[in-house]
Amino acid sequence: MFQSQRKILPLIVLVLIALATCVAALLTSETRIPSVGTVKTVGVEAFWDINCTSTVTEIDWGLVEPGDYVNATIYLRNKGNAPITLYLDTENWSPSNASNYITLSWDYAGQTVGPGTVLKVGLTLTVSSNITGIMNFTFDIIIAGIG
């Protein structure tokens, strides 16, 4: 009897490890929040690269967790013929209360952007550690050039 128990014990240990891994994955996936921001521009164009060949239409922030912050770098080009100042805003949050827990900021310092000039900009999405009841979210990112 002792010998058959020795053969079964490793199998039981493997099953328990597999179950623990599955439970951990399920718990982790419930706290991770899928997120996408649709980029809308006025007076500027948004690109993924400095050569302005790959247009930004949305930013997939990935799976974020409470307390996370995620960075994205984009390049903005003044498509007008006059200098502009840039403005950032968000709207159309879904669910609407997501904006109570999630913020978007950037490192743009307010400098004037000349016609045709390309400016590298860092965006940061910050998720409050107190976020509750939100399983996924979307929102519009508005970047406007006013001149």
BELGIQUI-V857697 format. One record per helix or strand. SS is the DSSP state (A for helix, B for strand). FROM is the first residue (numbers start at 1). TO is the last residue. If there is no record, write none. Layout:
((SS;FROM;TO) (SS;FROM;TO))
This chain:
((A;2;31) (B;32;42) (B;44;47) (B;55;55) (B;58;65) (B;69;78) (B;84;94) (A;96;100) (B;102;106) (B;113;113) (B;118;127) (B;136;146))
